[in-house]
Amino acid sequence: MMLEDFFIRQPVDTTLVLKSFESLLSLSGEMIRLTPRPRPDVPVEGHPLIGRIKPNAPYRTSTQVAIWRRQTLLDLMKENETIWEFEDYGSRRSDIYVNGFYCTWKQVIPYGFHVVERGEWFRHEARRFKAMDIGCDFSRRPIMNRRNMLKCWYSKHSGLLRDRLIPWKIRKKIKKILQVFGFFKTLV
């Protein structure tokens, strides 16, 4: 699974993709994410390329590029749930699988970050791909204005800083407390 707003920016090392897939099969896994966003929690003996993602880990069901056991993905998805809700609530639903969720320690599919946010092209990405002349139709969606770019930048970077400074187990406890006071939807 790979979302359409992530553009591959360099040649893909097919050998690493196949090794990741072989690890998933040999471990009878449910999913292997091919980019460490976030990184796995613990190493897997005999599989130096990958690590295991523990139950309760944030973004255990991330929408980053991944190879899924089809039925597991379908079982975890809920109708009318956004991809952001899937990452949050699907991660909690995935906790029924004690094992089976893995991630590579390094990026296997080199795509950087997404090129569209809230239906608008990031300005720098629009310039880059326009210059590459690879067939992007820039008349189909607007290019983000500077104000929205700053809002996206702040949102992304404050989140990255928060995620690096506050361990996920503590963030989870804080979120549960905030749910009691109605700041977040309760987990379903």
Buried (B, 14 or more C-beta within 10 A) or exposed (E): BBEEBBBEEEEEEEEBBEBBBEBBEEBEBBBBBBBBBBBBBEEBEEBEBBBBBBBBBBBBBBBBBBBBBEEBBEBBEEEEBEEEEBBBBBBBBBEEBEBBBBBBEEBBBEBEEBBBBEEBBBBEBBEBBEEEEEEBEEEEEEBBEEEBBEBBEEEEEEEEEEBEEEEBEEBBEEBEEEEEEEEEEEEE
